[in-house]
């Protein structure tokens, strides 16, 4: 079991959540995480870059001048790739960079990324954080008390509340919903700060029985 510290709105630790490593894959699979990271990054590429080849340029194919006797180099049409505004010798074509990955591997990578953060003490849970109005200063103070000094991914149950608005204006802080966590976003930030109740519900979607046992153990503490 891994104990994940739970902090209140002031940043003080008020408890801990017992997290079963087997629920998140048992061990960190670095090869799987790299594959999932590269796949997500590749699938965001548009692949719309395109240049014109010699056959697509709007130039006449007439020979510019005769082959011999002018003292110039031998010239063909004005649309060759060595002429100004001519076509490209190796023209770029639109393409898809998408990479396939089985659904089971994607789900395991998402869980495994959480395990990596938990083992490195970079996963922090917050409980009872509720603001009457948006306050960037309060949320910045909260992150400082959690010793979050690098890039941070804040995962909340809802990204439209005052808490989310309070974090949205902070530098190096990204927002997402807990149920939309993925390996790329988790690994792309140094810290993961998540809402405790929403995080427990997210764990329950992996394995209902195991998540219920974790909740009972926490209640007994």
KOLVEXTOR-595402 format. One record per residue: x, y, z of N, C-alpha, C in turn; residue in three letters. Coordinates in Angstrom, 2 decimals. Layout:
! KOLVEXTOR-595402
n.east | n.north | n.up | ca.east | ca.north | ca.up | c.east | c.north | c.up | residu
X | Y | Z | X | Y | Z | X | Y | Z | ALA .
...
END
This chain:
! KOLVEXTOR-595402
n.east | n.north | n.up | ca.east | ca.north | ca.up | c.east | c.north | c.up | residu
0.83 | -1.20 | 0.00 | 0.00 | 0.00 | 0.00 | 0.87 | 1.26 | 0.00 | UNK .
0.41 | 2.24 | -0.73 | 1.07 | 3.54 | -0.75 | 0.15 | 4.53 | -0.05 | UNK .
0.69 | 5.29 | 0.88 | -0.10 | 6.29 | 1.58 | 0.05 | 7.64 | 0.87 | UNK .
-1.08 | 8.15 | 0.38 | -1.11 | 9.44 | -0.29 | -1.60 | 10.48 | 0.71 | UNK .
-0.82 | 11.51 | 1.01 | -1.25 | 12.52 | 1.99 | -2.46 | 13.31 | 1.49 | UNK .
-3.35 | 13.61 | 2.43 | -4.55 | 14.40 | 2.14 | -4.42 | 15.71 | 2.90 | UNK .
-4.60 | 16.83 | 2.20 | -4.43 | 18.15 | 2.79 | -5.76 | 18.90 | 2.77 | UNK .
-5.91 | 19.83 | 3.73 | -7.10 | 20.66 | 3.77 | -6.88 | 21.94 | 2.98 | UNK .
-7.82 | 22.87 | 3.11 | -7.75 | 24.11 | 2.33 | -6.56 | 24.97 | 2.73 | UNK .
-6.02 | 24.76 | 3.94 | -4.86 | 25.53 | 4.40 | -3.54 | 24.87 | 4.02 | UNK .
-3.62 | 23.69 | 3.42 | -2.40 | 22.99 | 3.03 | -1.85 | 22.06 | 4.09 | UNK .
-2.54 | 21.94 | 5.23 | -2.07 | 21.05 | 6.29 | -2.56 | 19.63 | 6.04 | UNK .
-1.72 | 18.67 | 6.37 | -2.09 | 17.27 | 6.18 | -3.09 | 16.86 | 7.26 | UNK .
-4.22 | 16.35 | 6.81 | -5.29 | 15.95 | 7.74 | -5.56 | 14.45 | 7.67 | UNK .
-4.83 | 13.73 | 6.86 | -5.05 | 12.29 | 6.75 | -4.24 | 11.72 | 5.60 | UNK .
-4.58 | 10.50 | 5.26 | -3.88 | 9.83 | 4.17 | -4.83 | 8.83 | 3.52 | UNK .
-4.59 | 8.58 | 2.26 | -5.38 | 7.61 | 1.50 | -4.49 | 6.43 | 1.15 | UNK .
-4.91 | 5.23 | 1.54 | -4.17 | 4.02 | 1.20 | -4.48 | 3.62 | -0.23 | UNK .
-3.44 | 3.55 | -1.03 | -3.58 | 3.25 | -2.46 | -2.90 | 1.93 | -2.77 | UNK .
-3.65 | 1.02 | -3.35 | -3.13 | -0.30 | -3.70 | -2.37 | -0.20 | -5.02 | UNK .
-1.09 | -0.62 | -5.01 | -0.30 | -0.56 | -6.23 | -0.86 | -1.45 | -7.33 | UNK .
-1.47 | -2.58 | -6.93 | -2.01 | -3.50 | -7.93 | -3.17 | -2.88 | -8.71 | UNK .
-3.84 | -1.93 | -8.09 | -4.94 | -1.25 | -8.77 | -4.43 | -0.38 | -9.92 | UNK .
-3.16 | 0.04 | -9.82 | -2.56 | 0.92 | -10.82 | -1.50 | 0.22 | -11.66 | UNK .
-1.48 | -1.09 | -11.63 | -0.56 | -1.83 | -12.48 | 0.54 | -2.56 | -11.74 | UNK .
0.67 | -2.36 | -10.42 | 1.65 | -3.10 | -9.64 | 3.05 | -2.51 | -9.68 | UNK .
3.56 | -2.18 | -10.85 | 4.88 | -1.61 | -11.01 | 4.86 | -0.63 | -12.17 | UNK .
5.84 | 0.27 | -12.16 | 5.91 | 1.28 | -13.22 | 6.48 | 0.63 | -14.47 | UNK .
5.74 | 0.69 | -15.55 | 6.17 | 0.15 | -16.83 | 6.64 | 1.31 | -17.71 | UNK .
7.95 | 1.55 | -17.70 | 8.50 | 2.72 | -18.37 | 8.30 | 2.64 | -19.89 | UNK .
8.43 | 1.45 | -20.45 | 8.23 | 1.32 | -21.89 | 6.82 | 1.63 | -22.30 | UNK .
5.86 | 1.20 | -21.51 | 4.45 | 1.48 | -21.81 | 4.16 | 2.97 | -21.69 | UNK .
4.71 | 3.60 | -20.65 | 4.47 | 5.03 | -20.46 | 5.06 | 5.85 | -21.60 | UNK .
6.25 | 5.45 | -22.06 | 6.84 | 6.18 | -23.18 | 6.00 | 6.00 | -24.44 | UNK .
5.52 | 4.78 | -24.67 | 4.70 | 4.54 | -25.86 | 3.43 | 5.36 | -25.81 | UNK .
2.79 | 5.41 | -24.65 | 1.56 | 6.18 | -24.52 | 1.82 | 7.67 | -24.68 | UNK .
2.96 | 8.16 | -24.14 | 3.30 | 9.57 | -24.25 | 3.55 | 9.96 | -25.69 | UNK .
4.36 | 9.16 | -26.38 | 4.68 | 9.46 | -27.78 | 3.42 | 9.37 | -28.64 | UNK .
2.56 | 8.39 | -28.36 | 1.33 | 8.23 | -29.14 | 0.43 | 9.46 | -28.99 | UNK .
0.25 | 9.91 | -27.75 | -0.62 | 11.06 | -27.52 | -0.06 | 12.30 | -28.21 | UNK .
1.25 | 12.48 | -28.11 | 1.89 | 13.64 | -28.74 | 1.78 | 13.56 | -30.26 | UNK .
1.96 | 12.36 | -30.82 | 1.88 | 12.21 | -32.28 | 0.46 | 12.43 | -32.78 | UNK .
-0.53 | 12.00 | -32.01 | -1.91 | 12.14 | -32.44 | -2.40 | 13.58 | -32.41 | UNK .
-1.64 | 14.46 | -31.77 | -2.00 | 15.88 | -31.77 | -1.44 | 16.62 | -32.98 | UNK .
-0.56 | 15.97 | -33.73 | 0.01 | 16.61 | -34.91 | -1.02 | 16.66 | -36.03 | UNK .
-1.09 | 17.78 | -36.71 | -2.08 | 17.94 | -37.77 | -1.67 | 17.24 | -39.06 | UNK .
-0.41 | 17.32 | -39.40 | 0.04 | 16.68 | -40.63 | -0.49 | 17.36 | -41.88 | UNK .
-0.71 | 18.66 | -41.83 | -1.28 | 19.38 | -42.98 | -0.23 | 20.13 | -43.79 | UNK .
1.05 | 19.98 | -43.46 | 2.11 | 20.68 | -44.21 | 2.17 | 20.15 | -45.64 | UNK .
2.21 | 21.06 | -46.60 | 2.23 | 20.67 | -48.01 | 2.96 | 21.73 | -48.82 | UNK .
3.80 | 21.29 | -49.74 | 4.46 | 22.19 | -50.68 | 4.23 | 21.68 | -52.10 | UNK .
4.39 | 22.57 | -53.06 | 4.13 | 22.20 | -54.44 | 5.35 | 21.54 | -55.08 | UNK .
5.07 | 20.52 | -55.85 | 6.12 | 19.88 | -56.63 | 6.25 | 20.61 | -57.97 | UNK .
7.19 | 20.16 | -58.79 | 7.38 | 20.80 | -60.10 | 6.13 | 20.71 | -60.96 | UNK .
5.41 | 19.61 | -60.83 | 4.22 | 19.44 | -61.65 | 3.04 | 20.28 | -61.22 | UNK .
3.13 | 20.89 | -60.02 | 2.00 | 21.67 | -59.50 | 2.23 | 23.17 | -59.61 | UNK .
3.39 | 23.60 | -60.06 | 3.64 | 25.02 | -60.19 | 3.01 | 25.57 | -61.47 | UNK .
2.65 | 26.85 | -61.44 | 1.98 | 27.48 | -62.58 | 3.00 | 28.13 | -63.50 | UNK .
3.90 | 27.31 | -64.05 | 4.90 | 27.81 | -64.98 | 4.75 | 27.06 | -66.31 | UNK .
5.12 | 27.75 | -67.37 | 5.15 | 27.09 | -68.66 | 6.30 | 26.09 | -68.71 | UNK .
6.13 | 25.03 | -69.43 | 7.19 | 24.02 | -69.57 | 8.15 | 24.34 | -70.73 | UNK .
7.97 | 25.52 | -71.31 | 8.83 | 25.91 | -72.42 | 10.27 | 26.07 | -71.95 | UNK .
11.19 | 25.59 | -72.75 | 12.60 | 25.75 | -72.43 | 12.95 | 27.23 | -72.48 | UNK .
13.67 | 27.73 | -71.45 | 13.92 | 29.17 | -71.34 | 14.75 | 29.70 | -72.49 | UNK .
15.78 | 29.00 | -72.86 | 16.59 | 29.38 | -74.02 | 17.27 | 28.13 | -74.55 | UNK .
17.90 | 28.29 | -75.69 | 18.46 | 27.13 | -76.36 | 19.57 | 26.49 | -75.53 | UNK .
19.83 | 25.23 | -75.82 | 20.73 | 24.43 | -75.02 | 22.17 | 24.93 | -75.07 | UNK .
22.63 | 25.32 | -76.24 | 24.05 | 25.69 | -76.40 | 24.19 | 27.08 | -77.01 | UNK .
25.33 | 27.66 | -76.78 | 25.67 | 28.89 | -77.47 | 25.40 | 30.15 | -76.71 | UNK .
24.71 | 30.11 | -75.57 | 24.39 | 31.35 | -74.84 | 25.41 | 31.65 | -73.75 | UNK .
26.22 | 30.67 | -73.36 | 27.18 | 30.88 | -72.28 | 26.56 | 30.65 | -70.91 | UNK .
25.27 | 30.36 | -70.85 | 24.60 | 30.09 | -69.57 | 24.57 | 28.60 | -69.30 | UNK .
24.23 | 28.24 | -68.07 | 24.05 | 26.83 | -67.74 | 22.83 | 26.30 | -68.46 | UNK .
22.80 | 24.98 | -68.63 | 21.65 | 24.39 | -69.33 | 20.38 | 24.56 | -68.49 | UNK .
19.35 | 25.07 | -69.10 | 18.11 | 25.38 | -68.39 | 16.93 | 24.66 | -69.02 | UNK .
16.05 | 24.19 | -68.17 | 14.80 | 23.63 | -68.65 | 13.70 | 24.65 | -68.45 | UNK .
12.60 | 24.25 | -67.80 | 11.49 | 25.17 | -67.59 | 11.76 | 26.04 | -66.36 | UNK .
10.96 | 27.07 | -66.20 | 11.13 | 27.99 | -65.07 | 10.59 | 27.41 | -63.77 | UNK .
9.93 | 26.26 | -63.83 | 9.34 | 25.68 | -62.62 | 10.20 | 24.65 | -61.94 | UNK .
11.49 | 24.54 | -62.32 | 12.36 | 23.56 | -61.69 | 12.67 | 23.97 | -60.25 | UNK .
13.12 | 23.01 | -59.47 | 13.31 | 23.28 | -58.05 | 14.50 | 24.18 | -57.75 | UNK .
15.37 | 24.47 | -58.71 | 16.50 | 25.36 | -58.46 | 16.20 | 26.78 | -58.91 | UNK .
15.01 | 27.02 | -59.42 | 14.62 | 28.37 | -59.84 | 13.79 | 29.04 | -58.76 | UNK .
13.84 | 30.35 | -58.72 | 13.04 | 31.11 | -57.77 | 11.56 | 30.86 | -58.02 | UNK .
10.82 | 30.55 | -56.95 | 9.38 | 30.26 | -57.01 | 9.08 | 28.96 | -57.74 | UNK .
10.10 | 28.16 | -57.99 | 9.86 | 26.88 | -58.64 | 9.33 | 25.85 | -57.67 | UNK .
9.01 | 24.67 | -58.19 | 8.50 | 23.60 | -57.35 | 9.59 | 22.97 | -56.50 | UNK .
9.20 | 22.28 | -55.44 | 10.14 | 21.63 | -54.55 | 10.57 | 20.29 | -55.14 | UNK .
11.85 | 19.98 | -54.96 | 12.34 | 18.70 | -55.46 | 11.73 | 17.52 | -54.72 | UNK .
11.60 | 17.64 | -53.41 | 10.96 | 16.60 | -52.59 | 9.81 | 17.28 | -51.84 | UNK .
8.72 | 17.44 | -52.53 | 7.60 | 18.20 | -51.98 | 6.98 | 17.47 | -50.80 | UNK .
6.55 | 18.24 | -49.79 | 5.86 | 17.68 | -48.63 | 4.42 | 17.33 | -49.00 | UNK .
3.95 | 16.26 | -48.43 | 2.58 | 15.81 | -48.68 | 1.83 | 15.71 | -47.35 | UNK .
0.55 | 15.99 | -47.38 | -0.25 | 15.82 | -46.16 | -0.23 | 14.36 | -45.75 | UNK .
-0.16 | 14.13 | -44.45 | -0.07 | 12.77 | -43.95 | -0.66 | 12.71 | -42.54 | UNK .
-0.93 | 11.52 | -42.09 | -1.44 | 11.31 | -40.74 | -0.34 | 10.71 | -39.88 | UNK .
-0.13 | 11.29 | -38.71 | 0.87 | 10.79 | -37.76 | 0.25 | 9.92 | -36.67 | UNK .
-1.01 | 9.59 | -36.80 | -1.70 | 8.87 | -35.74 | -1.09 | 7.49 | -35.52 | UNK .
-1.03 | 7.13 | -34.22 | -0.53 | 5.82 | -33.82 | -1.63 | 5.08 | -33.07 | UNK .
-1.76 | 3.81 | -33.35 | -2.78 | 3.00 | -32.70 | -2.23 | 2.40 | -31.42 | UNK .
-3.13 | 2.18 | -30.47 | -2.75 | 1.55 | -29.21 | -3.99 | 0.87 | -28.65 | UNK .
-3.91 | -0.41 | -28.28 | -5.09 | -1.12 | -27.75 | -5.67 | -0.41 | -26.54 | UNK .
-6.97 | -0.53 | -26.38 | -7.65 | 0.16 | -25.28 | -7.14 | -0.30 | -23.92 | UNK .
-6.84 | -1.57 | -23.77 | -6.33 | -2.07 | -22.49 | -4.98 | -1.45 | -22.15 | UNK .
-4.15 | -1.27 | -23.17 | -2.85 | -0.65 | -22.93 | -3.01 | 0.82 | -22.58 | UNK .
-3.95 | 1.51 | -23.21 | -4.18 | 2.92 | -22.91 | -4.66 | 3.09 | -21.46 | UNK .
-5.61 | 2.25 | -21.06 | -6.12 | 2.34 | -19.69 | -5.03 | 2.01 | -18.67 | UNK .
-4.22 | 1.00 | -18.98 | -3.13 | 0.65 | -18.06 | -2.10 | 1.76 | -17.98 | UNK .
-1.81 | 2.42 | -19.09 | -0.86 | 3.53 | -19.09 | -1.37 | 4.69 | -18.24 | UNK .
-2.67 | 4.96 | -18.31 | -3.25 | 6.03 | -17.50 | -3.11 | 5.72 | -16.02 | UNK .
-3.36 | 4.48 | -15.65 | -3.24 | 4.09 | -14.25 | -1.77 | 4.08 | -13.82 | UNK .
-0.91 | 3.60 | -14.71 | 0.51 | 3.49 | -14.39 | 1.16 | 4.85 | -14.19 | UNK .
0.68 | 5.85 | -14.92 | 1.20 | 7.21 | -14.74 | 0.88 | 7.72 | -13.34 | UNK .
-0.30 | 7.39 | -12.83 | -0.67 | 7.77 | -11.47 | 0.22 | 7.06 | -10.45 | UNK .
0.54 | 5.79 | -10.73 | 1.42 | 5.04 | -9.84 | 2.81 | 5.68 | -9.79 | UNK .
3.31 | 6.11 | -10.94 | 4.62 | 6.75 | -10.98 | 4.63 | 8.03 | -10.14 | UNK .
3.56 | 8.81 | -10.22 | 3.48 | 10.04 | -9.42 | 3.39 | 9.71 | -7.94 | UNK .
2.62 | 8.68 | -7.60 | 2.47 | 8.31 | -6.19 | 3.79 | 7.83 | -5.59 | UNK .
4.56 | 7.05 | -6.34 | 5.83 | 6.53 | -5.83 | 6.86 | 7.64 | -5.67 | UNK .
6.77 | 8.68 | -6.48 | 7.71 | 9.80 | -6.40 | 7.23 | 10.91 | -5.46 | UNK .
6.15 | 10.65 | -4.71 | 5.59 | 11.65 | -3.79 | 5.19 | 12.93 | -4.50 | UNK .
4.74 | 12.80 | -5.72 | 4.33 | 13.96 | -6.51 | 2.82 | 14.00 | -6.73 | UNK .
2.10 | 13.13 | -6.03 | 0.64 | 13.12 | -6.06 | 0.14 | 13.64 | -4.72 | UNK .
-0.64 | 14.71 | -4.77 | -1.15 | 15.33 | -3.55 | -2.66 | 15.48 | -3.66 | UNK .
-3.35 | 15.09 | -2.59 | -4.81 | 15.15 | -2.56 | -5.24 | 16.29 | -1.65 | UNK .
-6.30 | 16.98 | -2.06 | -6.87 | 18.07 | -1.26 | -8.32 | 17.74 | -0.96 | UNK .
-8.75 | 18.14 | 0.25 | -10.11 | 17.83 | 0.69 | -10.69 | 19.06 | 1.38 | UNK .
-11.94 | 19.34 | 1.08 | -12.61 | 20.47 | 1.73 | -12.21 | 21.82 | 1.19 | UNK .
-11.69 | 21.89 | -0.01 | -11.32 | 23.18 | -0.62 | -12.53 | 23.73 | -1.35 | UNK .
-13.12 | 24.78 | -0.81 | -14.31 | 25.40 | -1.41 | -14.21 | 26.90 | -1.23 | UNK .
-14.26 | 27.64 | -2.31 | -14.17 | 29.10 | -2.27 | -15.52 | 29.72 | -2.59 | UNK .
-15.84 | 30.79 | -1.86 | -17.08 | 31.52 | -2.13 | -16.98 | 32.31 | -3.43 | UNK .
-15.77 | 32.71 | -3.76 | -15.53 | 33.45 | -4.99 | -14.12 | 33.11 | -5.47 | UNK .
-13.85 | 33.30 | -6.75 | -12.50 | 32.98 | -7.25 | -11.43 | 33.80 | -6.54 | UNK .
-10.34 | 33.12 | -6.18 | -9.24 | 33.80 | -5.50 | -7.93 | 33.14 | -5.91 | UNK .
-7.24 | 33.77 | -6.84 | -5.96 | 33.25 | -7.29 | -4.94 | 33.25 | -6.15 | UNK .
-5.00 | 34.26 | -5.29 | -4.05 | 34.36 | -4.18 | -4.19 | 33.19 | -3.23 | UNK .
-5.43 | 32.80 | -2.90 | -5.64 | 31.69 | -1.98 | -5.13 | 30.38 | -2.57 | UNK .
-5.40 | 30.16 | -3.83 | -4.96 | 28.90 | -4.44 | -3.44 | 28.87 | -4.59 | UNK .
-2.83 | 30.01 | -4.87 | -1.38 | 30.07 | -4.95 | -0.76 | 29.77 | -3.59 | UNK .
-1.38 | 30.27 | -2.51 | -0.90 | 29.98 | -1.17 | -1.05 | 28.50 | -0.85 | UNK .
-2.15 | 27.89 | -1.32 | -2.35 | 26.47 | -1.11 | -1.27 | 25.64 | -1.79 | UNK .
-0.94 | 25.98 | -3.03 | 0.11 | 25.24 | -3.74 | 1.46 | 25.44 | -3.08 | UNK .
1.70 | 26.63 | -2.56 | 2.97 | 26.87 | -1.88 | 3.09 | 26.04 | -0.61 | UNK .
1.98 | 25.90 | 0.12 | 2.01 | 25.08 | 1.33 | 2.16 | 23.60 | 1.01 | UNK .
1.75 | 23.20 | -0.19 | 1.94 | 21.82 | -0.64 | 3.33 | 21.59 | -1.23 | UNK .
4.15 | 22.63 | -1.23 | 5.51 | 22.59 | -1.77 | 5.52 | 22.26 | -3.26 | UNK .
4.54 | 22.82 | -3.96 | 4.47 | 22.67 | -5.42 | 5.25 | 23.83 | -6.03 | UNK .
6.47 | 23.55 | -6.47 | 7.33 | 24.60 | -6.99 | 7.64 | 24.44 | -8.47 | UNK .
7.03 | 23.48 | -9.12 | 7.24 | 23.26 | -10.54 | 5.87 | 23.19 | -11.23 | UNK .
5.85 | 22.72 | -12.47 | 4.58 | 22.64 | -13.19 | 3.63 | 21.70 | -12.47 | UNK .
2.36 | 22.03 | -12.53 | 1.37 | 21.30 | -11.73 | 0.11 | 21.09 | -12.56 | UNK .
-0.46 | 19.90 | -12.44 | -1.74 | 19.57 | -13.06 | -2.77 | 19.46 | -11.94 | UNK .
-3.77 | 20.32 | -11.98 | -4.82 | 20.33 | -10.96 | -6.04 | 19.60 | -11.53 | UNK .
-6.40 | 18.51 | -10.89 | -7.53 | 17.70 | -11.34 | -8.68 | 17.84 | -10.35 | UNK .
-9.79 | 18.40 | -10.82 | -10.95 | 18.65 | -9.97 | -12.17 | 17.92 | -10.53 | UNK .
-13.20 | 17.85 | -9.71 | -14.43 | 17.20 | -10.16 | -15.12 | 18.03 | -11.23 | UNK .
-14.99 | 19.35 | -11.15 | -15.62 | 20.25 | -12.11 | -14.65 | 21.40 | -12.38 | UNK .
-14.47 | 21.71 | -13.64 | -13.55 | 22.79 | -14.01 | -14.27 | 24.12 | -14.21 | UNK .
-15.49 | 24.22 | -13.71 | -16.24 | 25.47 | -13.86 | -16.49 | 26.15 | -12.53 | UNK .
-16.03 | 25.57 | -11.43 | -16.26 | 26.14 | -10.11 | -15.27 | 27.24 | -9.77 | UNK .
-15.45 | 27.80 | -8.57 | -14.57 | 28.89 | -8.13 | -13.14 | 28.40 | -7.91 | UNK .
-13.00 | 27.14 | -7.48 | -11.66 | 26.59 | -7.27 | -10.90 | 26.51 | -8.59 | UNK .
-11.58 | 26.07 | -9.63 | -10.93 | 25.97 | -10.94 | -10.59 | 27.36 | -11.48 | UNK .
-11.48 | 28.33 | -11.29 | -11.22 | 29.69 | -11.73 | -10.05 | 30.29 | -10.96 | UNK .
-9.88 | 29.89 | -9.72 | -8.79 | 30.41 | -8.91 | -7.44 | 29.90 | -9.41 | UNK .
-7.42 | 28.69 | -9.95 | -6.16 | 28.10 | -10.41 | -5.86 | 28.39 | -11.87 | UNK .
-6.85 | 28.84 | -12.60 | -6.69 | 28.97 | -14.05 | -5.73 | 30.08 | -14.46 | UNK .
-5.48 | 31.04 | -13.57 | -4.64 | 32.19 | -13.93 | -3.22 | 32.05 | -13.41 | UNK .
-2.88 | 30.87 | -12.86 | -1.55 | 30.68 | -12.30 | -0.60 | 30.16 | -13.37 | UNK .
0.65 | 30.59 | -13.28 | 1.66 | 30.16 | -14.24 | 2.04 | 28.70 | -13.98 | UNK .
2.24 | 27.97 | -15.07 | 2.65 | 26.56 | -15.01 | 1.63 | 25.67 | -14.31 | UNK .
0.38 | 26.09 | -14.29 | -0.70 | 25.29 | -13.71 | -1.73 | 25.00 | -14.78 | UNK .
-2.05 | 23.73 | -14.96 | -3.05 | 23.31 | -15.94 | -4.23 | 22.69 | -15.21 | UNK .
-5.40 | 22.80 | -15.81 | -6.62 | 22.29 | -15.19 | -7.20 | 21.15 | -16.02 | UNK .
-7.80 | 20.19 | -15.34 | -8.50 | 19.11 | -16.02 | -9.48 | 18.48 | -15.04 | UNK .
-10.42 | 17.73 | -15.57 | -11.31 | 16.96 | -14.72 | -10.65 | 15.65 | -14.34 | UNK .
-10.95 | 15.16 | -13.15 | -10.31 | 13.93 | -12.68 | -10.62 | 12.77 | -13.60 | UNK .
-11.86 | 12.70 | -14.10 | -12.22 | 11.57 | -14.95 | -11.64 | 11.69 | -16.35 | UNK .
-10.89 | 12.76 | -16.63 | -10.24 | 12.92 | -17.93 | -8.71 | 12.86 | -17.83 | UNK .
-8.21 | 12.36 | -16.73 | -6.77 | 12.22 | -16.58 | -6.22 | 11.23 | -17.60 | UNK .
-5.10 | 11.56 | -18.19 | -4.44 | 10.66 | -19.13 | -2.94 | 10.69 | -18.89 | UNK .
-2.26 | 9.69 | -19.42 | -0.83 | 9.54 | -19.17 | -0.03 | 10.75 | -19.64 | UNK .
-0.41 | 11.34 | -20.77 | 0.35 | 12.46 | -21.31 | 0.29 | 13.66 | -20.37 | UNK .
-0.90 | 14.05 | -19.94 | -1.03 | 15.22 | -19.07 | -0.37 | 14.98 | -17.71 | UNK .
-0.52 | 13.77 | -17.18 | 0.08 | 13.47 | -15.87 | 1.60 | 13.53 | -15.95 | UNK .
2.18 | 12.92 | -16.98 | 3.64 | 12.89 | -17.10 | 4.21 | 14.22 | -17.56 | UNK .
3.39 | 15.06 | -18.15 | 3.87 | 16.34 | -18.68 | 3.95 | 17.41 | -17.60 | UNK .
3.57 | 17.08 | -16.37 | 3.65 | 18.01 | -15.25 | 4.39 | 17.33 | -14.10 | UNK .
5.10 | 18.12 | -13.32 | 5.87 | 17.56 | -12.22 | 4.94 | 17.06 | -11.10 | UNK .
3.91 | 17.83 | -10.77 | 3.03 | 17.47 | -9.66 | 1.60 | 17.27 | -10.17 | UNK .
0.88 | 16.45 | -9.43 | -0.54 | 16.23 | -9.67 | -1.29 | 16.51 | -8.37 | UNK .
-2.13 | 17.52 | -8.39 | -2.96 | 17.87 | -7.24 | -4.40 | 17.55 | -7.61 | UNK .
-5.02 | 16.65 | -6.84 | -6.35 | 16.17 | -7.20 | -7.30 | 16.29 | -6.02 | UNK .
-8.56 | 16.46 | -6.34 | -9.61 | 16.48 | -5.32 | -9.81 | 15.06 | -4.80 | UNK .
-9.82 | 14.89 | -3.49 | -9.85 | 13.56 | -2.88 | -11.10 | 12.78 | -3.26 | UNK .
-12.26 | 13.38 | -3.13 | -13.50 | 12.65 | -3.41 | -13.59 | 12.25 | -4.88 | UNK .
-13.23 | 13.17 | -5.77 | -13.26 | 12.86 | -7.19 | -12.22 | 11.81 | -7.55 | UNK .
-11.06 | 11.85 | -6.88 | -10.00 | 10.88 | -7.16 | -10.43 | 9.48 | -6.72 | UNK .
-11.12 | 9.39 | -5.59 | -11.61 | 8.08 | -5.13 | -12.66 | 7.53 | -6.10 | UNK .
-13.51 | 8.40 | -6.61 | -14.50 | 7.95 | -7.59 | -13.82 | 7.49 | -8.87 | UNK .
-12.71 | 8.15 | -9.23 | -11.96 | 7.75 | -10.41 | -11.32 | 6.38 | -10.22 | UNK .
-10.80 | 6.13 | -9.02 | -10.24 | 4.82 | -8.72 | -11.31 | 3.74 | -8.76 | UNK .
-12.52 | 4.09 | -8.34 | -13.61 | 3.11 | -8.35 | -13.96 | 2.67 | -9.76 | UNK .
-13.68 | 3.50 | -10.75 | -13.97 | 3.12 | -12.13 | -12.99 | 2.06 | -12.63 | UNK .
-11.83 | 1.93 | -11.99 | -10.88 | 0.90 | -12.37 | -11.33 | -0.47 | -11.87 | UNK .
-11.62 | -0.51 | -10.59 | -12.00 | -1.77 | -9.95 | -12.90 | -1.43 | -8.77 | UNK .
-14.18 | -1.63 | -8.94 | -15.14 | -1.24 | -7.93 | -14.90 | -1.90 | -6.59 | UNK .
-14.66 | -3.19 | -6.58 | -14.47 | -3.90 | -5.31 | -13.24 | -3.43 | -4.57 | UNK .
-12.12 | -3.29 | -5.30 | -10.88 | -2.85 | -4.67 | -11.02 | -1.43 | -4.14 | UNK .
-11.69 | -0.56 | -4.90 | -11.85 | 0.83 | -4.47 | -12.72 | 0.91 | -3.23 | UNK .
-13.76 | 0.05 | -3.13 | -14.60 | 0.05 | -1.95 | -13.81 | -0.37 | -0.72 | UNK .
-12.90 | -1.35 | -0.87 | -12.07 | -1.77 | 0.25 | -11.16 | -0.63 | 0.71 | UNK .
-10.63 | 0.13 | -0.26 | -9.78 | 1.25 | 0.12 | -10.57 | 2.29 | 0.90 | UNK .
-11.78 | 2.53 | 0.50 | -12.62 | 3.51 | 1.18 | -12.92 | 3.05 | 2.61 | UNK .
-13.18 | 1.76 | 2.80 | -13.46 | 1.23 | 4.12 | -12.23 | 1.34 | 5.01 | UNK .
-11.06 | 1.03 | 4.47 | -9.85 | 1.14 | 5.27 | -9.61 | 2.58 | 5.71 | UNK .
-9.89 | 3.51 | 4.83 | -9.72 | 4.92 | 5.18 | -10.70 | 5.33 | 6.28 | UNK .
-11.93 | 4.80 | 6.21 | -12.94 | 5.14 | 7.22 | -12.57 | 4.59 | 8.59 | UNK .
-11.83 | 3.48 | 8.63 | -11.46 | 2.88 | 9.91 | -10.33 | 3.62 | 10.60 | UNK .
-9.62 | 4.49 | 9.87 | -8.48 | 5.19 | 10.46 | -8.96 | 6.30 | 11.41 | UNK .
END
